[in-house]
Amino acid sequence: MSVSGKKILIAVSGGIAAYKIHFLIRDFVKKGAEVQVIMTPDAEHFVTKLSLSTLSKKPVYSDFYGDNGSWNSHVELALWADVMLVTPCTANTLSKMIHGMCDNLVIATYMSAKCPVFIAPAMDLDMYVHPSTKKNIELAESFGHTIIPAENGELASGLIGQGRMAEPETIFNAVENYFKTETNGKSLEGKTVLITAGPTYEAIDPVRFIGNHSSGKMGFSLAEEASKRGAKVILISGPSAQVIHDENVELHKVTSAKEMLAKVFEFYDTIDIGIASAAVADYAPKEVAKEKIKKNDENLTIELVKNPDILKTMGEKKTHQFLVGFALETQNEEENAKGKLEKKNLDMIVLNSLRDEGAGFKNDTNKIKIFTKTEKTEFNLKSKDEVAKDILNFVEAQLLK
Ligand code: C5P
């Protein structure tokens, strides 16, 4: 489902990124959406009403009052919209939205809106990481708004960091995805999704194993979200304390990497999407002692041999499957993640941050970056349930291309 026939209200605030809005309007109009632009008084310093109205084919408003004693009704504008996009959203406009500082047409319209609101912040890097902005972004998310995070790169100030407004294509995709799931709800109907999750345990003897701290939360969240969207879900999990609440998810419990590989390939030919979120042990003991190893000597040497790389094998045998991998890196994270995308023949890779507090492995939250062969998208720190939505939205957008 595209944006065709949808009513998009774009509120532009006063940042240099406002110049990118022309491309966004053009994309929406090209795809058959109706676009209404409003702007803050400051935005007029950056872009002209004439250029925006030429592209949107509608008058652009920045004031409550028109030239001929007419009144630009913020309530009508707000109720007209199927979605409202605040883009670029400056620190000032974000703060006014959060605190209800209703001193211009954009904020009055925002406060009258009943539709979903998307916010694409744009500001200098220090403003973006300021506790006040961080808090306002959190509050906006708690209001149910969707934040399209700023990207890393060169900023108007000449500094380099996070603060650049997301590219028009990213904003367009976020809105298009919303309409797809909103109108259908079952956006993955007819698709079979296989997900690997949790750690693997590699036996040393009948009572001991080599394992890792993976909780399996990310994979279980992905499984529930994919099932909610109508997919047939096959979840293959190593030992994990997680439980599945959705009885439609087909859960297969395994212990070792070899068992996980065998289980994956029972289903591989039938799946459309494969997501490998398991933290598979890279090595396993060469031999498993039949009896419990006694503590006789001072030292104990266990010879380890390489485990099969499940995802790499999936990549080698890929015919039609869309493959998603995960990467957790401690150095050269982006380069290594992109390397894995190539080496394992993946369509997309999710880089977990180890640098951000609260992100990764055992936590309930995660902060990810997604790479395809041509794109890079960064996301904020979110609960793993929300991260699962972002990942599946991204997969769906890729499948539509
Ligand atoms: O190579 P590395 O272990 O960093 O790659 C991580 C990705 O590969 C994850 O998606 C993980 O689930 C998958 N993987 C796998 N089998 C392995 C090792 C990793 O499927 N033996």
Residues whose N, C-alpha, C, O or C-beta is under 5 A from the ligand:
A	BS01	C5P	A276 S277 A278 A279 V280 A281 N307 P308 D309 I310 L311 V324 G325 F326 A327
